[in-house]
Amino acid sequence: MQVKIAHREQVALTIDLEHIADFDPELKEAIEENTRRYTALFSDAIQEILPDYKEKEARDVLTSIFQ
């Protein structure tokens, strides 16, 4: 999944709150109570690790525009 996101073949990542609750119920509650903050935190973390998953250079319209 991370490789597909890194290559822009997938544009969404679903985070299952029930999986988080299994790990840490208080974290699940915090995410539900402050979704906007956690969305930004997850987004920043994903952007930081995506280069580690790149196997090839993504070639799409966005890449062409920004070159």
C-alpha positions as CSV (number, residue, x, y, z in Angstrom):
1,M,0.0,0.0,0.0
2,Q,2.7,2.5,0.9
3,V,4.5,1.8,-2.4
4,K,1.3,2.5,-4.3
5,I,0.9,5.8,-2.5
6,A,4.5,6.7,-3.1
7,H,4.1,6.1,-6.8
8,R,0.8,8.0,-6.9
9,E,-1.1,4.8,-7.9
10,Q,-3.3,5.2,-4.8
11,V,-4.4,8.5,-3.3
12,A,-6.0,7.5,0.0
13,L,-4.9,5.8,3.1
14,T,-7.5,4.4,5.5
15,I,-6.7,4.3,9.2
16,D,-9.0,2.0,11.0
17,L,-9.9,3.4,14.4
18,E,-10.8,0.0,15.7
19,H,-7.2,-1.2,15.0
20,I,-5.9,1.8,16.9
21,A,-8.3,1.0,19.8
22,D,-6.9,-2.5,20.0
23,F,-3.5,-0.9,20.5
24,D,-4.4,2.2,22.6
25,P,-8.1,3.0,23.4
26,E,-7.2,6.4,24.7
27,L,-5.5,7.3,21.4
28,K,-8.6,6.3,19.5
29,E,-10.7,8.6,21.7
30,A,-8.2,11.5,21.2
31,I,-8.4,11.0,17.4
32,E,-12.2,11.1,17.5
33,E,-12.2,14.2,19.7
34,N,-9.6,16.1,17.6
35,T,-9.7,14.6,14.1
36,R,-8.4,17.7,12.3
37,R,-5.2,17.6,14.4
38,Y,-4.6,13.9,13.9
39,T,-5.3,14.1,10.2
40,A,-2.5,16.7,9.9
41,L,-0.2,14.6,12.1
42,F,-0.8,11.4,10.1
43,S,-0.4,13.4,6.8
44,D,3.0,14.8,8.0
45,A,4.2,11.4,9.1
46,I,3.2,9.7,5.8
47,Q,4.9,12.4,3.8
48,E,8.1,11.9,5.8
49,I,8.3,8.2,5.2
50,L,7.0,8.0,1.6
51,P,10.5,8.5,0.0
52,D,11.6,5.2,1.7
53,Y,8.9,3.4,-0.3
54,K,9.7,4.8,-3.7
55,E,10.9,2.1,-6.1
56,K,10.6,4.3,-9.2
57,E,10.0,7.9,-10.2
58,A,6.3,8.7,-10.4
59,R,5.4,10.0,-13.8
60,D,2.0,11.8,-14.0
61,V,0.6,15.1,-14.8
62,L,1.7,16.6,-11.4
63,T,5.3,15.6,-12.0
64,S,5.2,17.0,-15.5
65,I,3.8,20.4,-14.3
66,F,6.3,20.8,-11.5
67,Q,9.4,20.1,-13.5
